[in-house]
Amino acid sequence: MNQQPGLRERKKQRTRETIARAAHELFAERGYYVTTLPDIAEAADVSTRTIFAYFPSKEDILFSDFPLMKEALARALAERPEGVDAPRSPPPSTSCRSEATARGRNGRRPKTSRR
């Protein structure tokens, strides 16, 4: 039996990966809130409607690689020699701190009153 996915499935996976990669690059470059779905669609060379065929929301694109990151972290922790601490990472960049500040404590942007 041939376990390799067919052409259609491989094309769908490539499109999904292209959308996610384009979105993550734009999120890193511009920020999550500033990046629009039409921006992502243009960068991925697909229509906005196509994005919704692969991801229910912009937030789902943001976290699309979370399972891979979780797996890589678990593997790195399991392979770390006993008694060795993780290396210290540099402090977050100013843009990360300002983004965290803009989101507030609960991770969401605070509601602003409209007059």
Phi and psi in degrees as GROMACS dihedral restraints (atoms count N, CA, C in turn):
[ dihedral_restraints ]
;  ai    aj    ak    al  type     phi  dphi    fc
    3     4     5     6     1   -93.1    20    10
    4     5     6     7     1   114.6    20    10
    6     7     8     9     1   -89.8    20    10
    7     8     9    10     1    -8.5    20    10
    9    10    11    12     1   -70.0    20    10
   10    11    12    13     1   136.0    20    10
   12    13    14    15     1   -63.4    20    10
   13    14    15    16     1   153.8    20    10
   15    16    17    18     1   -72.9    20    10
   16    17    18    19     1   173.6    20    10
   18    19    20    21     1   -56.8    20    10
   19    20    21    22     1   -44.9    20    10
   21    22    23    24     1   -59.9    20    10
   22    23    24    25     1   -46.3    20    10
   24    25    26    27     1   -65.6    20    10
   25    26    27    28     1   -38.5    20    10
   27    28    29    30     1   -65.2    20    10
   28    29    30    31     1   -39.6    20    10
   30    31    32    33     1   -66.0    20    10
   31    32    33    34     1   -40.5    20    10
   33    34    35    36     1   -63.0    20    10
   34    35    36    37     1   -41.6    20    10
   36    37    38    39     1   -65.0    20    10
   37    38    39    40     1   -41.1    20    10
   39    40    41    42     1   -63.3    20    10
   40    41    42    43     1   -41.2    20    10
   42    43    44    45     1   -64.2    20    10
   43    44    45    46     1   -44.4    20    10
   45    46    47    48     1   -59.3    20    10
   46    47    48    49     1   -46.1    20    10
   48    49    50    51     1   -65.1    20    10
   49    50    51    52     1   -38.2    20    10
   51    52    53    54     1   -64.2    20    10
   52    53    54    55     1   -43.9    20    10
   54    55    56    57     1   -62.0    20    10
   55    56    57    58     1   -48.5    20    10
   57    58    59    60     1   -62.6    20    10
   58    59    60    61     1   -44.2    20    10
   60    61    62    63     1   -63.4    20    10
   61    62    63    64     1   -44.7    20    10
   63    64    65    66     1   -62.1    20    10
   64    65    66    67     1   -42.9    20    10
   66    67    68    69     1   -64.3    20    10
   67    68    69    70     1   -46.3    20    10
   69    70    71    72     1   -63.0    20    10
   70    71    72    73     1   -37.7    20    10
   72    73    74    75     1   -64.5    20    10
   73    74    75    76     1   -42.9    20    10
   75    76    77    78     1   -67.6    20    10
   76    77    78    79     1   -39.5    20    10
   78    79    80    81     1   -60.8    20    10
   79    80    81    82     1   -42.8    20    10
   81    82    83    84     1   -68.3    20    10
   82    83    84    85     1   -37.1    20    10
   84    85    86    87     1   -77.6    20    10
   85    86    87    88     1   -46.1    20    10
   87    88    89    90     1  -107.4    20    10
   88    89    90    91     1   -26.3    20    10
   90    91    92    93     1   106.8    20    10
   91    92    93    94     1   151.1    20    10
   93    94    95    96     1   -62.6    20    10
   94    95    96    97     1   -48.2    20    10
   96    97    98    99     1   -69.6    20    10
   97    98    99   100     1   -28.7    20    10
   99   100   101   102     1   -81.5    20    10
  100   101   102   103     1   -28.9    20    10
  102   103   104   105     1   -74.4    20    10
  103   104   105   106     1   128.1    20    10
  105   106   107   108     1  -104.7    20    10
  106   107   108   109     1   162.3    20    10
  108   109   110   111     1   -62.6    20    10
  109   110   111   112     1   -39.4    20    10
  111   112   113   114     1   -60.7    20    10
  112   113   114   115     1   -34.8    20    10
  114   115   116   117     1   -61.3    20    10
  115   116   117   118     1   -45.4    20    10
  117   118   119   120     1   -64.4    20    10
  118   119   120   121     1   -44.8    20    10
  120   121   122   123     1   -59.6    20    10
  121   122   123   124     1   -44.0    20    10
  123   124   125   126     1   -63.2    20    10
  124   125   126   127     1   -44.7    20    10
  126   127   128   129     1   -65.8    20    10
  127   128   129   130     1   -32.0    20    10
  129   130   131   132     1   -90.8    20    10
  130   131   132   133     1    -5.1    20    10
  132   133   134   135     1    60.8    20    10
  133   134   135   136     1    44.6    20    10
  135   136   137   138     1  -135.4    20    10
  136   137   138   139     1   171.9    20    10
  138   139   140   141     1   -85.5    20    10
  139   140   141   142     1   160.5    20    10
  141   142   143   144     1   -61.2    20    10
  142   143   144   145     1   -36.6    20    10
  144   145   146   147     1   -62.8    20    10
  145   146   147   148     1   -36.7    20    10
  147   148   149   150     1   -62.7    20    10
  148   149   150   151     1   -37.1    20    10
  150   151   152   153     1   -55.9    20    10
  151   152   153   154     1   -43.1    20    10
  153   154   155   156     1   -70.2    20    10
  154   155   156   157     1   -15.9    20    10
  156   157   158   159     1   -73.7    20    10
  157   158   159   160     1   -20.9    20    10
  159   160   161   162     1  -110.9    20    10
  160   161   162   163     1   -30.1    20    10
  162   163   164   165     1  -137.3    20    10
  163   164   165   166     1   131.1    20    10
  165   166   167   168     1   -67.8    20    10
  166   167   168   169     1   -27.0    20    10
  168   169   170   171     1  -155.3    20    10
  169   170   171   172     1   168.5    20    10
  171   172   173   174     1   -63.5    20    10
  172   173   174   175     1   -36.3    20    10
  174   175   176   177     1   -62.0    20    10
  175   176   177   178     1   -37.4    20    10
  177   178   179   180     1   -65.0    20    10
  178   179   180   181     1   -33.1    20    10
  180   181   182   183     1   -67.3    20    10
  181   182   183   184     1   -43.8    20    10
  183   184   185   186     1   -55.5    20    10
  184   185   186   187     1   -42.5    20    10
  186   187   188   189     1   -98.4    20    10
  187   188   189   190     1    14.2    20    10
  189   190   191   192     1   -63.3    20    10
  190   191   192   193     1   -28.1    20    10
  192   193   194   195     1   -98.2    20    10
  193   194   195   196     1    10.3    20    10
  195   196   197   198     1   -58.3    20    10
  196   197   198   199     1   -44.8    20    10
  198   199   200   201     1   -59.6    20    10
  199   200   201   202     1   -38.0    20    10
  201   202   203   204     1   -67.5    20    10
  202   203   204   205     1   -42.0    20    10
  204   205   206   207     1   -63.7    20    10
  205   206   207   208     1   -41.6    20    10
  207   208   209   210     1   -63.0    20    10
  208   209   210   211     1   -43.3    20    10
  210   211   212   213     1   -64.4    20    10
  211   212   213   214     1   -44.0    20    10
  213   214   215   216     1   -64.0    20    10
  214   215   216   217     1   -40.0    20    10
  216   217   218   219     1   -65.0    20    10
  217   218   219   220     1   -44.9    20    10
  219   220   221   222     1   -61.1    20    10
  220   221   222   223     1   -41.9    20    10
  222   223   224   225     1   -65.1    20    10
  223   224   225   226     1   -43.8    20    10
  225   226   227   228     1   -63.0    20    10
  226   227   228   229     1   -40.6    20    10
  228   229   230   231     1   -68.0    20    10
  229   230   231   232     1   -39.2    20    10
  231   232   233   234     1   -68.0    20    10
  232   233   234   235     1   -32.8    20    10
  234   235   236   237     1   -88.6    20    10
  235   236   237   238     1    -8.8    20    10
  237   238   239   240     1   -67.8    20    10
  238   239   240   241     1   132.4    20    10
  240   241   242   243     1   -60.8    20    10
  241   242   243   244     1   145.3    20    10
  243   244   245   246     1   -61.5    20    10
  244   245   246   247     1   136.5    20    10
  246   247   248   249     1    84.3    20    10
  247   248   249   250     1    -0.1    20    10
  249   250   251   252     1  -100.5    20    10
  250   251   252   253     1   124.5    20    10
  252   253   254   255     1   -79.4    20    10
  253   254   255   256     1   157.4    20    10
  255   256   257   258     1   -68.6    20    10
  256   257   258   259     1   148.2    20    10
  258   259   260   261     1   -64.7    20    10
  259   260   261   262     1   147.5    20    10
  261   262   263   264     1   -74.5    20    10
  262   263   264   265     1   135.6    20    10
  264   265   266   267     1   -94.7    20    10
  265   266   267   268     1   154.8    20    10
  267   268   269   270     1   -66.7    20    10
  268   269   270   271     1   159.3    20    10
  270   271   272   273     1   -62.2    20    10
  271   272   273   274     1   152.0    20    10
  273   274   275   276     1   -59.1    20    10
  274   275   276   277     1   151.1    20    10
  276   277   278   279     1   -67.8    20    10
  277   278   279   280     1   164.3    20    10
  279   280   281   282     1   -57.8    20    10
  280   281   282   283     1   -39.7    20    10
  282   283   284   285     1   -66.1    20    10
  283   284   285   286     1   -37.1    20    10
  285   286   287   288     1   -65.5    20    10
  286   287   288   289     1   -43.0    20    10
  288   289   290   291     1   -65.0    20    10
  289   290   291   292     1   -41.9    20    10
  291   292   293   294     1   -67.8    20    10
  292   293   294   295     1   -34.4    20    10
  294   295   296   297     1   -66.3    20    10
  295   296   297   298     1   -43.0    20    10
  297   298   299   300     1   -63.4    20    10
  298   299   300   301     1   -40.3    20    10
  300   301   302   303     1   -64.4    20    10
  301   302   303   304     1   -40.7    20    10
  303   304   305   306     1   -65.1    20    10
  304   305   306   307     1   -29.8    20    10
  306   307   308   309     1   -79.5    20    10
  307   308   309   310     1   -28.3    20    10
  309   310   311   312     1    85.9    20    10
  310   311   312   313     1  -176.1    20    10
  312   313   314   315     1   -64.2    20    10
  313   314   315   316     1   -40.0    20    10
  315   316   317   318     1   -86.6    20    10
  316   317   318   319     1     7.0    20    10
  318   319   320   321     1    84.7    20    10
  319   320   321   322     1     3.2    20    10
  321   322   323   324     1  -115.7    20    10
  322   323   324   325     1   154.2    20    10
  324   325   326   327     1   -67.9    20    10
  325   326   327   328     1   136.4    20    10
  327   328   329   330     1   -67.9    20    10
  328   329   330   331     1   147.5    20    10
  330   331   332   333     1   -73.9    20    10
  331   332   333   334     1   139.1    20    10
  333   334   335   336     1  -108.6    20    10
  334   335   336   337     1   143.1    20    10
  336   337   338   339     1   -79.5    20    10
  337   338   339   340     1   142.6    20    10
  339   340   341   342     1  -110.3    20    10
  340   341   342   343     1   135.7    20    10
